[in-house]
């Protein structure tokens, strides 16, 4: 299952058994038993049901197989066993050749070597085990950050952008653990591209941007890091870090719990991990409460969603002298209001940042104002009407007329949004991608991520480029 509701189904997992015993029954007992020598390498999910909010399952109208294999895991197993000829060592993803250039660069920068040791516990690590953990964290984080940013996800303060910022900061902290100073992470871009660039050419194209963004983030976090370490030292004088302080280090200064524990153990300071988890759970509850959630309903065999027919859109070319003939087929009432559904409509539904059309409908001789248009998951256009409007029964013919003056004003702003996007990419770089927009009759808003403040001169150049592109 991918969530509490939505498409799901049974799965078939393929595992590889690298244990010394050839006994088949013994091998089956190791599956999903957390054995480092019996690993799942491939998974097939047979998507065939919709999980409903009431806990029931309905067969899907369209079924498919969702499959995925862990590339690094398979490559790591092959490398560790020397092509399945030597089973003396426990397999590791990090034995895969794709990590070699990154490990080599980290070793050159830190003066330390990677031995491939795997700790059995979180505490009491030897110096080499701590170094090996840092090597793996830095390699993973460098790959993640470079790939995410080449896809247009830049560090920021919200959502997925904040995740990238957290990952960058965690890497900076782990780098200090093996003696690396601020500015080292930018130098891991080259080995990541050496490893992944032949398969993901966008990494090569974005190399200059990746370096600039990471350098800017490292410089910014360097100042925050010093303040965080100062706060750590202040609290550590008491011999223990209480939960609220550990949470403050995480939430304000970007210190992950595991690294706080490592720093604390070096100083003989205890950490209230339970108190930290309590505060983290409270934050998660607040985050879930702030989210807008909807129930996912896929088209099911013979179910109500399968019977819903998408509305035919007839609003690309409009004649202002006459309306569009349609038939009222349904009325939908919800907490958001009252909506009418017609078999066809000239009203554009809110999507792609463009607000929905307004206008009027003449239904069985009765004039009804349309105050907004949205679209549901079945592709039906829902025309919002005032709650007090008297609505005829379905089956009545109607004539629909869009407010064309308003529509054309929205269209102008939508066109200007695309021109602005083009201008920003020309001036700031091709990493600029749309992260959201609003196009209404009076204004436009274009959301995008950039790794530094946009100057007034750059905005003027972007505007000039946008207008010259008309």
N, C-alpha and C positions, 0 to 999 in steps of 0.2 A: 504494500500500500504506500502511496505517495503522500497521504494525508488522511485526516479523519473521514473525508468524503472524496468521491471522485473515482476515476478508472483504477482498477486493480485486478489481481488474479494470482493464481498459484505460480510458483517458480521452480526451476530446475537448476541446481547449483553443481558445477563441476569443480572438484577438488583434486589436488595432487598430493599423494602420500609419499613422503621422503624418509619415512622411518626405517630403521634397520630390519624390522620384521617384514616378511613377505606374506604373513597370514592375512587373508582377506577379511575375516571377521574382526580381527584386531584393528585393521585399517578403518573399517566402517565405524568403529567406536570412536575413532579420533576425529571424525568429521564434526565440525562446529564445536570442538572441544577445547579450543584455545591452544592447541598444540602448535609450536613453531615449525613442526615438520609435516603438518597436514594443513594445507592452505587452499582456500577457495580461490580459483583463478578465473572463473567464468560464471556468469549468471544469466539465465533466461527467464523473463517474467511474461507469462501468457496473459496479456491484458484482455479480459473478457467480461468483467462485471463493473457495475457502478456501485460503489459503497454509498448508501443513502444515510441521511442524517439520523434516521431511526434505528440504524444498525443492520438493516436488511441489505441484500445484494440483488441487483437487477441485471440480467444479461444485456451486454452492450449490443447495439445494432452493428457496430463495426469493431472487429477484433484484430489484434496484431500481437507481435512478439517484441518485447523491449529487451535488447541484449547488450551486454557490456563485458569486456575482458580487461583486467588490470595489466597494462603493457609493462610498466616497471616491475611488477611482481613476477611476471613470466620471464622477463629478461634477467631479473635478479636471480631467479631460481636456476636458469640456464648457466649464468656466469658462476654462481657459487658452486654448482656441481660439476663445473668444467665440462659442460655438454652432457650431463647425466652420466658421468663416469666416476665421480668422487662425491660420496655422501657423508664425508667426515664432519663437515661444517653445517651449522644451521643456516638456512637461506635468509637472505636479506634483500629487500628492494634496492638498497643502496649499493649493492654489488654490480648493478647494471652499468654498462659503459656510459650511459647518458649522464651520469653524475661525475665521471672522472675529470673532465675539464674544470668543473666548478670546485671539486675537492682540491685539485692541484693549485688553483688560484688562491683558495683560502689558506692552504698550507704555505704558499709563498708569502702571503701577506702577514701571516701570524707567526711563521717560523715553527709551526707545530705540524705533526703528521697525523694522518687518519689511520687508525688501526682496525676499525670495524667492530669494536667491542660493543656489546649490548648490555646495559645495566639490568640487573634482576630486580632492583628496587629503586624508588625515587630518592632515597636518602643514602648516605654513606658511600657516595660515588668516589672512585679514585680520580686522580687528576686526568688520567688518560680517558676514562669513561666520560668525564665532564667535557673534555675536549671533543670527543667523538660525537656526543649529543649536540654540541654547538655546530660542528661541521654539518650534521644532517639537517638541523633547523635552518641554518643559513642557506644551504643548497635548495631545500624545499621552498623556503620563502623567496629566494631570488627567482626561481622558476615561476612561482605563482604570481609575483608582482609584475614581472616582465610580460608574461602572457596576458594577464588581466589588463594592464595598461595599454598593450598593443591592441586590445579590443575596445579601448576607449574608456576604461574605468580608471579614473585618476583619483588620487588621494583627496578626501574631503571630510566633511563633518556629518554627513548623513548617509544612512543605508549602506549599500555596497561600497561606496566611496570611502566610508569610515572604516570598513573592514580592511581595505587596502592600506589605509593609514596605520591601523593597528598592527598589521603584519610587518610593515616597514619598521615600526618602532620596536616590535618584538625582536626583529633581526638585529637592530642596532644594539639592543641590550645583550643579546647572546654574543654579539661580536666582542663586546667589552669583556665577556667571560673568558675569552682566549687572547686578550691583549690587543684587540683591534680598536683603533680610535675612529672618531667621527670622520666620515668620508670614504670609508672602505667599501660600503655596499654598492656604490656606483660602479666600482671596479669589477663587480660580479656580473655586470650586464654582458661584457664581452664573452666570457665562457658559457653563459646561458645561450647566447646567440650561436656560438660555435657548436653547442650540443644540439639545439633545437631549430636553429635557423634554416637548415636544409629542408626541413619538413614544414616549418611555419615561416614563410618568407616575410610575413608582415613584421616579424621581429627585426629583421635586417632593415626594413624600410623605416622603422620607428626608433632605430638605435639612438639617434641624436636626442630625440624627445625623451626617451627612457632615461638617458643619462642626466638631462637637465632636470627632469621631475624628481628623480631620486636624490640628486645633489641638493635641490631646494628643500626637500623634506628632511634630509639628514641635518642640514644646517639649522632648520627650524626646531627639530626635535632635540638637537644638541643642547639648546638653551633650556628646553623643558626637562631634559634628562638630568641636568645638573641640579635643578630645583627639586626634582623627585628624589635624587640621592640625598640631598640635604634633608628633606622631610623624613626619609628613611633613617638617617643617622640620628635625627632628633628623637624619633620614637624608639629607636633601638637602645637608647641609653638606659631605658627601664628594664632591659633584659627580655622583653617580649613585645611582639607586634600584635595588638588587638585587632579583631575583625574589621572595625571601622577604618583603621589606618591602612590595613591591607587592601580594603576596597577602595579607599581614596587613592592609593598608589596605582591601582588598576584603572580606575575610572577617570582620574584627573591627569595622571602622569604616564599612563600606558604601560605600567608594569604588570606583566602576566603573573598569575599566582605561582607557577612553577619556578620562575626566575627569582621572584621575591624569596621563595623558600631556599633557593640555592645561595643567594647572597646572605640570608639570615643564618644558614648553617655554617657558612664560613666565619661568621662572627659569634657563633654560639648563642644565637637569639632564637627563641621559639616563635612560631607563627600560629595565630588562631585561624586555621583554615575553615573550621566549622562556622565561625562567626562570619567569615568572608562569604561562604556559600549561602548563608541565610540572607545576607544583603543582596547577593547576586540573584537569588530566587525572587526576592521582592522586586528587583529591577525588571526581571523577566515578566513578572505579573503585570507591572505597570506598562511594559512595552506591548504585551498582548492586549491589554485593555485599550491601548491607544490605536491599535490596528483596526482597519476596516475589514471585516471578514464576510465572505459570502459562501454559500453552499454550492459546491460544484455539482452540476447535474449534467451528465452526458446523455446523448440520445440512446435510449434503451429499446430493446425489441418489444414492440407493441405498447411501450410506455407513453405517457402524455408528451414527453419531450420529442419523441419520434414523430408524433402526429402534427407538430407545429410546423407550418410552412413559412419560409422566409418571405418577407414583403418584397414585391417587385418595385425597384426604384425607377421612377420615370421623371427624374428631376434634372437631368443634364442639360436639356434644351427646353426652356420654358417660354411660352407665349404669354406675354403680360395681358393680352386681351381676353384670355379665357382660362378656366381652371382645368384640372385633371379629373377625369371621371373615374370613380372607384366605388367599392362596396364596403360598408362597415361589416367586419366579420367577428369582432370581439371587443369586449370592454375589460380592462385590467385595473383592479383596485389594489393598492398597496399603501404602506406607510408614507411613501413619497407622494402619493396623489392618485388621480384618476387618469387613465390612459386609454386611447382609442386605437384599435388596430384595423387597418384597411388592407384589401388584397393588393393594392398598388398605391404608390404615393410619390409626389414630387418633393416632399420634405426631406432634407438631408438630416440624418441623425448625428448626434454629437459623437465624434470620433477623430482621432489623429490631431487632437488639440483644437479642432474647429467646433464651435458651439453649434447646437442644433437649430434648425429653422423654426420660425414662428409664422403665423398667418391666420387663416380662417378656413372653416369647413362648412359647407352648406349640406346638411344631412336631412333628407326628406323634407326640404323646405325650411328647416330650422338652422339658423346661423349659430355656429359655435366657434369660439376663439381657441386657436392652438397656441399655447404659451411656451412650448418647448418640444423637442423631439429627441428621443434616445433609442438605442437598439438593444434588444435582449440577446441572450446566448443562442437562441434559435434563429437569429437573423431577422426578427420581426421589428419593424419600426413602431415605436410606441409614442403616440401623439398626446402630450399632456394637455388637459383641459381644466378649467376651473372646477372645483369640487361641486359647486352649486349648479353646474350646467345640467339641464335635463337631456339625457342621452336616449335616443331611440333604441329599439332592439336590433340586434345584428341582422343583416340581410337587407338593410335599407340602402339605396343608392346615395352617393355623395359626390359633391364637387369640391375639390381641394385647391386652395390658392395660397401660394407662398408670398411672404412679404419680400418682394424682389429688391427693393432699395436696401433693406437690411442684409439680404443674402449677398449682394454685390459688394457691400462694404466689408463683409466677412471675407469674401474671396480675395479682395485686394490685400487685406492684412495677411491672409494665408500665403499668398504669392510673395509678399514682402518678407515673411518668415524664411522662406526657402532662399531668397536672395541674400538675406542677412547671414544665413548659415554658410552660403558660398563665400561671402566676403570674409567672415571670420576664419574659415579654413585657409583662405588665401593669405591673410595677414598673420594669424597666430600659428597656423600649422594644420596638417591633415588629421591630427589627433582630436580636433574639435568635432564632437558629434552631438546630435540632438539628444537631450536627456528629458525633454518635456517641452510643451509649448501651449500657448493659449491664443486663439484667434477669435475675437469677437468683433462687433461692428465698430467699436470705438478705439481699440488698441490691439497690440500684439505683445506677447511675451515669449522669449526664446531662452530655454534653459540649456546650459552646457557646462562641462567641466574643463577647467584650465588650472595649471599648476602654480599660477601666480596671479596677482591682481592685474586686470586689464587696464592699461593706461588710457588717458583721454586721447592721446595721439593715435593709439592703436584703434580705438573706437571710431575716430574720425576717418582713418584709413579704411576700416571695415565698411563704414557707411558709404564712403566714396566708391569702393570696389563694388558694393551691392548695387548702387545706382548706375554705375557704368556697365553692369551686367544686364541691365534691362534691355 
